[in-house]
Amino acid sequence: MFVTRTVGGRYRLYEFLAGGDTGEVWQALDLGTDRTVAVKLLYPDLAADPRLVDRFVRARGQLTMLWHPSIARLLDIVVEEGTLALVSDLVPGVDLGRRLAREGPLDAGSASAVGAAVADALSAAHQFGVVHGDVKPSNVVVPARGEGAARLTDFSVMLLVRAGRRYPEPFERLRYRAPEVTDGAVPVPPSDVYAFGAMLAEMLPGDSPARLRMIADECVRADPGARPSAAEISHELGMLATRLESAPVAAAPPARAAIGDGPPRARARGGPRGRGPAWLFGSPTRLAIAFGVAVLLVLGAFAVTRPWEPASDQGGGATRTPSESTGGAASATRTSKAPALPAAAGAHSREGGAAFVRYWFSLVNHAQGTGDTEPLRAVAGPGCRECEQVVKLIDTAYGDGGSMRGGVYVVRNVATNGLFTLDAPIYEATLDRSPRATLDRTGVERESLAGLTVANCMVSLDWTSDRWRVVGVPTAGCLA
């Protein structure tokens, strides 16, 4: 079903994806960032409940900051007259419920991997103070094989419960409800673990390892205090998934020669048939050639791996710096001036914050190209772990005469969503980063990083002492 309707003045719905107990999910275009998102429209009776609307408004700041690779991140909450909508990442793949109904249980390795990803997502949510409240196969999206980890979706049910709303559940889904929730208690982290255990049991094939079934059984213990934590489950399932993935495959038995055949003759790859050590040592000429080649290889390896030593110019005896002798830019560019703060980035406004985000990435470019991290330190807010990490990365790269090449950020767009406030501003930058290399003092590449495009690099700011500071860049991989 296709329609053209815009929600929140920004999200243009165009394809119906699914209907559930609490609302409909649509595929939509975010007109602010030109990317595809998922929009869940809650049913009208829910959208008209003032207690529920208030609960969503108060929880949206916490939920939009909940980020994890295995969680479909909530991007925005739209509250309009008669409309309550949740905007989240559109996750490619099929929900686990449909997958199980269509193909039956997963193999043990896949079940362990999917379970580890979902348990890790629950662990992150619980540490953040968020309970999912509706863990079930239809709220887990499983990607195509080899295209990433499973992701947990739809954290909205817990808000319904806390607002005092109940919604009908099909009988077959009561299996995921923990005993304490059936008795009327509000879901807590162990309640999520119970639902997870019931779901894990459905994923397992009949021949799955005993330890996998034991984990599922431990999760559904009647006593909430006796259930393992999501973090413990994730750790153990992750190890099981790795072990099952790397299990050796039994080698095929060697082919038997037909009766009357002699022993098979080995062929050296790319070489003459049947030539081994006897062929080499049987000729003094061939042996001498081989010895000469070996000597040249050893000398070449020594020349490549020996440490750099300052060399004197024949004319004046001046020593060359590592950057001069190798063409590196470490010394030459350290004297470059840091970008100046644009006037627009000094304003305490939505536009001023956006200009500051662009300025901050220009400081990252400056630091990577010169090793000068002081300007970055000056604009980092207290407790900004990502700021500390990028400064440490650059300082380490330039230590002992090293340098960095590439890694230039090009910011294409800086946007905000409907949750924006100047008290706790969060911006989403769409940017490209060129390939980056870290070089040692001789100019030899130590490590490299491929280029990438980030559609929603989140940057959190704070306005203190009449200026902006960066307090967080929580998007994984944005500053790798």
N, C-alpha and C positions, 0 to 999 in steps of 0.2 A: 504494500500500500504506500502510495506516494502523496505527500501534501506539501504545501508551502505555507509555513507558519513560523513566525519569529518569536522567540521567547526571550524576555529580558532585553529586548532591543538589540540582541547580539547573536543569538543561536537560532539558525534557520533550520527547522526540522524538515527532512525530506524523505525519510524512509523508516517505516515501522519495523522494529526488530523483534520485540517480544512483549507479552503481557504477563503480569504476575499477580501476586496477592495484593500488592499495595499500589501498583501503578503500571504504566506502559513505558517501554524503553524505545527511544527513537535514535536513529543516526542523524547527526546534525552537522552543519558547517558553522564553525566559530568565525564570525565576520571580523573579529578583532585580530585574529592570528592566521586566518585562512587555513585552518586545519580541521580535520574531522574529529568529532567528539561524540560521546554517548550522553543523551539527555533522558533522565527518568522523570516522567510526569506523574506525580502522585494523583490518585483518584480525587475527584472534586470534594467528596465528603471529608477527606483528610486535609485537603488544602484549605477547607473552610473552618478547620478547628483552630481557634486562636492559641490554645495551649501548645498544640503541635507546632504551629508556625513559630511561636516564641522559643520553643525548644530547639528548632533548627537554626534560628537566628543566633542563639547563644552558643551553639555547638559548632558553628561553621568555621570559626577561626581555628579551633583545635583540629577538626577533621581535615581541613585543607592543608594543614602543616604535617599531616601524617603521610610520610613518604617511605616507600619500600619497593624494591624491584618486583616483589610478588604481590603487590597490592595495586588494584586499579585506582589510581589517585583521584580523589575528589578535587575538582578544579574550581567549582563555583556552586553557589546555591542561589536560585532565583526565587524571590518572593514578590509576586504581583497580585493584584486583585483577582482572586479565584484561581491562582496558579501557584503551585509549589513544586519546584523542579530542582533536581540534582544533576549537575554536569560533571562528567568524569572522563578519564581516558577511555577511548574506544579500543578494546583489547581484541586483536584478531585471534581466531580460533573457534572452538566449539565448547559449550559448557559440559562439564564432566558428567552431568546427569544424562544428557543426550548420548554422550560417548558410551557410557555404561549400558544404556538401554539398547543401543545399536550394535555394539560389539562385545558386550559382556565384560567380565573383569579384566583388568590390565595385567601385564606380566609383572613378576615380582620386582624387577628393576625399575620399571616405569612407575609402579605404585609407590615404591620407596622415594623416587625422585619427586613425584607430584606431592606426596605427603610431606616430604622435607620442606618443599617450597611453601606450602600452605601453613605448616607449623611455624616456620620462620616468620611468615607474615603475621600470624597471631601473636607470636612472641614480641615482635616490634610494636604491635598495637597495644598489647597489655602493658608493656613498659612505658608506653605513652599515655596510659590511663584510659584506653578505649577498649570496650568489649564489643565484639561483633554481634553476638546475639542470634545469628541465623546462619550458622555454618552448615552447609548442605551441598551436594554435588552441583546443583544448578547455579550456585554462587561461586563456582570455581571454573575458570576458563582455561582449557588445555590447548596450547598452541600445536601447530603441526610439528611433526618430529624434527628435532634439531633446530627449532626456531625460538628458543628461549624457555623460561621457566613458567610453570602454571601460576595463575594470578587469582587472588581472592577479590571478589567484588561485593558491592552493596552493603555498606555499613549503616543503612538507614533504619533498619528494623529496631535497633536498640533505642533510637530516639523515639520511635512509636511507643515502645514499652514504657520508657521513662515518662512519657506524656500521658500515660494511663490508657493508651489505645490498645485494643486487642483486635486481631483480624483472624478470619477463619483459616485453619490449616487442614489440608487434606490428611486423611487418616494415615496414609503411608509415610508422611513426613514426621509423625510423632516420634518415630524411632530416634530422631536426632535431638529430642528434647530431654535434657537432664532431669533426673527425678526431682531435684530441688525446684526447678522451674515449673514442672508439672504441679508441684505443691503450692505454687503461687509466688515463689521468690523471684526477685529481679536477677537476670543472668549476671554471672561473675566470670572471671577468667576460667575457673575449672568447668563452668558450664560450656564454654566454647570447646574445651578439651574433650568433654563427653561427646559433643556433636561430631567433633573431628574423629574420635575413635570409631563411632558408628559408621561414618563415611569411609574411613580407612578399611574397615572390615568388608565393605561392599566392593572396594577396589581389588581385593586380594584374590588371586587364583587359588584353586584347591591345592596346588603343589607348592605354595609359597613357603619360605623358610619359617620354622617354628618361632623364631624371634620376632618376625613381623606380626604374627598373630598374637603373640604375647603383648606387644606394644598396644595393639588395638584393644585387647582385653583389659589392660591396665588403665586405659583412658576411660573406659565405661564402668569403672567401679562405682558402687552406689554412694560411697563416702567421698564428697568433693575433696577433702583434705588428703585422700589416699591416691588421687590421680597425679600423674607426673605433670610438670609444667610444660608449656608449649616449647620453651627453649630446650628442655631436656629431650623432648620428642624430636625436634628438628635436628639436634646434634646426632642422635642415634640413627635416625632414618637417613641422614646425609652420609654417615659412614657405611650404612648398609647399601645405599645406592651406589656408592663408589666401589664397594667390594663386589657387588653383583655385576656392575658394568665392566670391571677389569678381570672377571673370572676367566681363566684360560679356557679356550675352546679345545676340545680333544682333537689331537692330530689324526688325520686319516692314516690307516695302516699303509705301509709301503706296498707298492704294486709288486706282485710276484712275477718273475720271469716265466715264460712258457717252458715246458719240459723240453730239454735239449738246447735251450739258449744258454749262451755263456753269460757271465756277469755283465750288467749294463755298464757302458763306458761313459764316464762323466765328461761333460763339456764345460770347460771354464767359460764364464760369461764374457763374451766379447773376445775370447782368445782361441788359440788353436786347440784342436781336440787332443786330449790326453797329455798336455804339456804341464808338468809339475816341477818340483824342485830338481829332479834329475836332469830335466831339460836345461835349467839354468846353470847348474854346477858342472854339467858335462862339457862346457865350452869355456876356455879361458877368456876368449874375446867377449862373450856375453856376460861373464862374471865381472870383467873390468868395466864394461859399460854400466852395469847395474850399480856397481860401487860408486862410480862417478856421479850418477844421477842422485844417489842417496846423499852424497856429500853436498851437492848443490842445494838439495831440499833442506838440509839441516842449516846451512849458512843462510838461506833465504828466510827460514823461520826465525833465526836469531836476529836478522836485520829488522824484521817486522816487529818483534816483541821486545827488543831492548829498550830500556827507558830513555826518555829524551835527555840529551845533555846539551848545555849551551855551546854553540859553536862560534868561533871567532871569524870575523870577516878577514879576508886576506889582506885588505888594504889597511884597516885601522885598528883591528883587534877588538872592536866593540862586540859585546855578546848580544844575541838576538833573543827576544822574548818568545815564549811559545806561540803567541798569536802571530808575531812577525814571521817566524820560521815556517809556519803552517798555513798562513793565510787566514787564521781565526780572527774573530772580532772581539775577543774578550777585553783586551786592553784598550783597543781603539775606541770602543763604544761606551766604556764605563764613564767617559767624560760627557756623554750626551745628556742634555737637560731633560728632566722629567716633564711630561705634558702639563701645561698650566690648567688650573681649574676654570672651566668656562663660566661666564657670568650666570648663564641659565642654571647651572648645577648648584649655585649657591642659594637658590630660592626654596623656601619651605612650602612646596606645593607639589601636586601630583606631577606636573611637568618638570619641576626642578629635580625631583627624585629620579625621574626617567633619564634626565640629562646626566645626573650623577652616576647612574649605572653604566652609561656609555663611557663616562670619564674613568670609572674604576677599571673597566676592561682595557682602556688605553694604558693605565698604569701597570696592569699585568703584562701587556705587550712590552712596555718599556723595561720592566724588571727582567723579563725573559731574554731580551736582547742585550742588556747591559750588565746584569747582575746587581743592579742598584735596587734593593728592596725597601729602602727607607720610606719612599713615598707611599708604598703599600701599607707599611706598618702604621703610618701616620693616619690613615683613614679607616683602620680596622677597629671595630668596636670591641669592648671587653667580652671575652668568651666566644669570639668568632673562631671556631676550630678550623673551618675551611681556610680562613685567612692565614692562620698560623701554618697550616699544612702547605699552602702554595709558597709562602715565604721560605719555609724550610726546604722545600723541593728545589727552589731556585738557588738558595744559599749553598746547598749541597752540590748542585751542578757546577757552580762557579768556584767551589773550594779547590785548592791545590792547582789553580791555573786552568780549570776546565771552563766550558762555555756551553751555551745552548744555541740552537739554530732552528728557525721556523717557529711553529706553535702560535702563529699570529691569530688573534681573535678579530673577526669582523662581525660587528653587531648589526643585524639587518632590521630588527624591530624590538622595541621595548613596550610592553603592554601591561595593563592591569585588568583585574576582573571585578565582578560586582561586589566582592568582599573588601575592596580597598578602603583603608582608612589611613589618615596621616599619623594616627597614633601608633600603628604597627604596619607600615607600608610593605607590601610584597609585590615585586615586579617579576614579570616573566620575559626573559630575553630570548629572542630567536637569533642564533648566531652560528657562524662557521669557524672552525679552527683548522689551520693548515697543518700538515704533518710536522712533527717536532723531533729533533735529534739532540741528544746530550753527548758532548764531545769531551775527550780527556785533554790534557795539556798539550799533547802532540797533534791534536786535531782528529784523532781516530774516534770514530763513533762508538760510544759505550752502550747506548740503548736508543731505541726509536719508538715513536708513537704515531699511529696513523691519524690522518685528519678525520674530522667528524663534523656533523651538523647536529645541533641541539635545538629542538623545537620549543622547549619550555625550560630554560635554565632559570630557576627561581633565585632571586636575590632579595634578602630581607635587609631593610635599612632602619636606622634610628636617627632622630634629630636631637642632638645634644650640643650645648654650647654654641648655638647658632650655626651648626654645620652638620652635614650628613656623615654618617659612618655606616660601614657594612657590618652587619651582625650575624649574617649567615648566608651560605650558598649551598642549600641542602640537596640540590639535584646531583645524584651520583653520576660520575664521569664527566661532569661539566668542567672541572678543574683538574682532571687526572694528569 
